[in-house]
Amino acid sequence: MIIIKSRQEIELMREAGKVTGQILRDLEGLMRPGVATIEIDRFVERAVKAAGMSAAEKGYCGYPASICVSINEEVVHGIPSKKRILREGDIVSLDLVVENHGYMADAARTYGVGQISPEARRLIETAKQAFFNGIAFAKEGYRLSDISNAVQKTVEGEGFGVIRDFVGHGIGSSMHEDPQIPNYGKPGKGPRLQRGMVLAIEPMICQGSYEVDVLTDDWTAVTVDGGLAAHYENTVVITDGEPELLTL
């Protein structure tokens, strides 16, 4: 069941979204060779606590950290570690969920470490462009798969692949609510969008095959062919006009 949010609920999510977006902007400055990914996690813990909120990912289904940090071929759910050190040329996907008085906002960005390859840069930019092309359809009256189709056409038009095994989702008092939002599919399918829906729209894309595997930590998802992956996400409110992005 898709839950329509009240103005009060959206305001709590809006506040969480401001914190989420600011933390992700601040983290870009930590994308330097030699930084251990656990330092990213510690930064997030301090920043979320200072805002009087909480990192919703920590403890979620047993996840041990406050943010997901996924490097290169890692698609999602990479676990921060003292041993994992950023290197020149890496690309790093950061996925953060902040909770404010029981309501959440979710966003992701992929950043480069130092000088990255032109292909890696194009992959990152394509994930972002796919998001914005998708939300052109995040308006009352369109159907959910209109967003999915726009994302897929953008990504595949650039010669990249769309991850199938992970999708966007509704969000509110739970991190993952209905509806699921694939990043592929034919247009004109699924529920009609209504004012008050809040959606986490998140293109996850890759260089080669979209097939993924999960490592022995039971969290980190990687491309099976070792191709780079990129991720771009915001929490989006459907309004009676243009969509509102809570996490920019």
C-alpha positions as CSV (number, residue, x, y, z in Angstrom):
1,M,0.0,0.0,0.0
2,I,1.3,3.4,-1.0
3,I,1.1,5.8,2.0
4,I,0.2,9.4,1.2
5,K,2.1,11.8,3.5
6,S,0.6,14.7,5.4
7,R,2.1,18.2,5.4
8,Q,3.5,17.6,8.9
9,E,5.1,14.3,7.9
10,I,6.6,15.9,4.8
11,E,8.0,18.7,6.9
12,L,9.8,16.2,9.2
13,M,11.2,14.6,6.0
14,R,12.2,17.9,4.6
15,E,14.3,18.7,7.7
16,A,15.9,15.2,7.5
17,G,16.5,15.8,3.8
18,K,18.4,19.1,4.4
19,V,20.7,17.3,6.8
20,T,21.2,14.4,4.4
21,G,22.0,16.6,1.5
22,Q,24.4,18.8,3.5
23,I,26.3,15.8,4.8
24,L,26.7,14.3,1.3
25,R,28.0,17.7,0.0
26,D,30.5,17.9,2.9
27,L,31.7,14.3,2.3
28,E,33.0,15.2,-1.1
29,G,35.9,16.9,0.7
30,L,36.8,13.5,2.2
31,M,37.2,11.9,-1.1
32,R,41.0,11.9,-1.0
33,P,43.7,9.2,-1.5
34,G,44.7,7.7,1.8
35,V,41.3,8.1,3.6
36,A,40.0,5.0,5.3
37,T,36.3,4.5,4.7
38,I,35.7,4.2,8.4
39,E,36.6,7.9,8.6
40,I,33.6,8.6,6.4
41,D,31.4,6.7,8.7
42,R,32.7,8.6,11.8
43,F,32.1,11.9,10.0
44,V,28.5,10.9,9.4
45,E,27.9,9.8,12.9
46,R,29.2,13.2,14.3
47,A,27.2,15.2,11.8
48,V,23.9,13.4,12.2
49,K,24.3,13.6,16.0
50,A,25.0,17.4,15.8
51,A,21.8,17.9,13.9
52,G,19.8,16.1,16.6
53,M,18.9,13.3,14.2
54,S,20.0,9.6,13.7
55,A,21.6,7.6,11.0
56,A,18.8,5.2,10.0
57,E,21.0,2.6,8.3
58,K,22.9,1.7,11.4
59,G,21.4,-1.4,12.8
60,Y,18.9,-1.8,9.9
61,C,18.6,-5.5,9.4
62,G,21.9,-5.8,11.2
63,Y,23.9,-3.3,9.0
64,P,26.8,-2.2,11.1
65,A,27.5,1.3,9.9
66,S,25.9,4.8,9.5
67,I,26.4,5.1,5.8
68,C,27.0,2.7,2.8
69,V,30.4,3.3,1.1
70,S,30.7,1.4,-2.2
71,I,33.9,1.7,-4.3
72,N,34.4,1.0,-8.0
73,E,32.6,-2.3,-8.9
74,E,30.7,-2.2,-5.6
75,V,27.1,-1.2,-6.5
76,V,25.5,-0.7,-3.1
77,H,25.8,-1.6,0.6
78,G,29.6,-1.4,1.0
79,I,30.6,-1.4,4.7
80,P,33.0,1.2,5.9
81,S,36.3,-0.2,7.3
82,K,39.6,0.7,8.8
83,K,41.3,-1.4,6.2
84,R,39.6,-0.1,3.1
85,I,41.6,2.9,1.9
86,L,40.6,5.3,-0.9
87,R,43.0,5.4,-3.8
88,E,43.6,7.8,-6.7
89,G,41.2,7.1,-9.5
90,D,38.5,5.3,-7.4
91,I,34.9,6.2,-7.6
92,V,32.9,6.1,-4.4
93,S,29.2,5.8,-4.0
94,L,27.8,7.1,-0.7
95,D,24.2,6.2,0.3
96,L,22.8,7.9,3.5
97,V,19.5,7.7,5.3
98,V,18.8,10.3,8.0
99,E,15.9,9.9,10.5
100,N,14.1,12.8,12.1
101,H,11.5,12.1,14.7
102,G,10.5,8.8,13.0
103,Y,10.6,10.1,9.4
104,M,13.4,9.5,6.9
105,A,15.2,11.0,3.9
106,D,17.4,9.0,1.6
107,A,20.0,10.1,-0.9
108,A,23.1,8.9,-2.7
109,R,26.0,10.4,-4.6
110,T,29.0,9.0,-6.5
111,Y,32.3,11.0,-6.3
112,G,35.7,10.6,-7.8
113,V,38.9,10.3,-5.8
114,G,41.6,12.6,-7.4
115,Q,41.9,12.2,-11.1
116,I,39.4,9.6,-12.5
117,S,39.1,8.3,-16.0
118,P,36.9,10.0,-18.6
119,E,34.8,6.8,-18.7
120,A,34.3,6.9,-15.0
121,R,33.3,10.6,-15.1
122,R,30.8,9.9,-17.9
123,L,29.3,7.0,-15.8
124,I,28.8,9.3,-12.8
125,E,27.3,12.1,-14.9
126,T,25.0,9.6,-16.6
127,A,23.6,8.4,-13.3
128,K,22.8,12.0,-12.3
129,Q,21.3,12.8,-15.7
130,A,19.2,9.7,-15.6
131,F,17.7,10.8,-12.3
132,F,16.8,14.3,-13.6
133,N,15.4,12.8,-16.8
134,G,13.3,10.5,-14.7
135,I,11.8,13.1,-12.4
136,A,10.5,15.0,-15.4
137,F,7.7,12.4,-15.0
138,A,7.5,12.6,-11.2
139,K,4.2,14.6,-11.4
140,E,0.6,14.0,-10.7
141,G,-1.1,12.0,-13.5
142,Y,2.0,10.1,-14.8
143,R,2.4,6.5,-14.0
144,L,5.3,5.1,-11.9
145,S,7.0,3.3,-14.8
146,D,7.2,6.6,-16.8
147,I,10.0,7.5,-14.4
148,S,11.6,4.0,-14.8
149,N,11.5,4.2,-18.6
150,A,13.1,7.6,-18.7
151,V,15.9,6.4,-16.5
152,Q,16.5,3.3,-18.6
153,K,16.5,5.2,-21.9
154,T,19.0,7.7,-20.6
155,V,21.4,5.1,-19.3
156,E,21.3,2.7,-22.2
157,G,21.5,5.5,-24.6
158,E,24.9,6.2,-23.2
159,G,25.9,2.6,-23.6
160,F,25.7,1.7,-19.9
161,G,23.7,-0.9,-18.0
162,V,20.8,-0.5,-15.5
163,I,21.1,-2.6,-12.3
164,R,18.0,-4.8,-12.0
165,D,18.4,-6.4,-8.6
166,F,18.1,-3.1,-6.6
167,V,15.4,-0.5,-7.1
168,G,14.1,2.8,-5.7
169,H,11.2,2.8,-3.2
170,G,8.7,4.8,-1.3
171,I,10.0,6.3,2.0
172,G,8.5,7.8,5.1
173,S,8.3,6.3,8.6
174,S,9.9,3.2,7.1
175,M,13.1,3.2,5.0
176,H,11.5,1.0,2.4
177,E,7.8,1.5,1.6
178,D,5.6,0.8,-1.4
179,P,6.0,1.3,-4.3
180,Q,9.1,-0.3,-5.6
181,I,10.6,1.8,-8.4
182,P,12.7,-0.1,-10.9
183,N,15.1,1.8,-13.1
184,Y,13.9,0.1,-16.2
185,G,10.6,-0.9,-17.8
186,K,7.9,0.1,-20.3
187,P,6.1,3.5,-19.8
188,G,2.5,3.7,-18.8
189,K,2.5,1.0,-16.2
190,G,2.0,0.9,-12.4
191,P,0.1,3.3,-10.1
192,R,-0.7,6.9,-11.1
193,L,1.4,9.4,-9.1
194,Q,-0.5,11.4,-6.6
195,R,0.3,14.5,-4.5
196,G,1.7,13.5,-1.2
197,M,3.6,10.4,-2.4
198,V,7.3,10.5,-1.3
199,L,9.7,8.4,-3.4
200,A,13.4,7.6,-3.2
201,I,14.3,7.6,-6.9
202,E,17.8,6.2,-7.4
203,P,19.4,5.2,-10.7
204,M,22.1,2.5,-10.1
205,I,24.1,1.9,-13.2
206,C,27.2,0.1,-14.4
207,Q,29.7,-0.1,-17.3
208,G,28.9,-3.7,-18.5
209,S,26.6,-6.4,-17.4
210,Y,23.9,-5.5,-14.9
211,E,24.3,-8.8,-13.1
212,V,25.4,-8.6,-9.5
213,D,26.7,-10.8,-6.7
214,V,26.8,-10.3,-3.0
215,L,30.1,-10.7,-1.1
216,T,30.6,-13.0,1.9
217,D,29.9,-10.0,4.3
218,D,26.2,-10.6,3.1
219,W,25.9,-6.9,2.3
220,T,28.3,-5.6,-0.4
221,A,26.8,-6.0,-3.9
222,V,29.3,-6.0,-6.8
223,T,29.1,-6.2,-10.6
224,V,29.9,-9.8,-11.6
225,D,32.1,-8.6,-14.5
226,G,34.0,-6.1,-12.3
227,G,32.7,-3.1,-14.2
228,L,32.4,0.3,-12.4
229,A,29.0,1.2,-10.9
230,A,27.5,4.6,-10.0
231,H,24.5,5.7,-7.9
232,Y,22.5,8.9,-7.7
233,E,19.5,9.3,-5.5
234,N,17.2,11.9,-3.9
235,T,14.0,11.8,-1.9
236,V,11.3,13.3,-4.0
237,V,7.8,14.6,-3.1
238,I,5.0,14.5,-5.6
239,T,3.2,17.8,-5.5
240,D,0.4,19.5,-7.6
241,G,3.2,21.0,-9.8
242,E,6.9,20.3,-10.1
243,P,8.4,17.6,-7.8
244,E,10.1,18.8,-4.6
245,L,13.6,17.3,-4.0
246,L,14.2,17.1,-0.2
247,T,17.8,16.0,-0.3
248,L,19.5,18.5,-2.7
